[in-house]
Amino acid sequence: MAELTGMAGFTSPIADKSFAKRRRAGVELFATLALAVSLLVAATAVSIGMARAQALHAVIVRL
């Protein structure tokens, strides 16, 4: 039978170890970096789209 630790919840016993904490921190860091990169890509795409729309508007106005 498993020994009771007095902690409620469904976490595994390895969750308290420093390796698990470091691994979790690494995953969180990776997720943060991925979010930052995707925001940069989205901002770049929007700014390029706005620039193309303004250029198209300038061509239509001259005609």
Helices and strands as residue ranges (DSSP letters): G 13-16, H 18-62
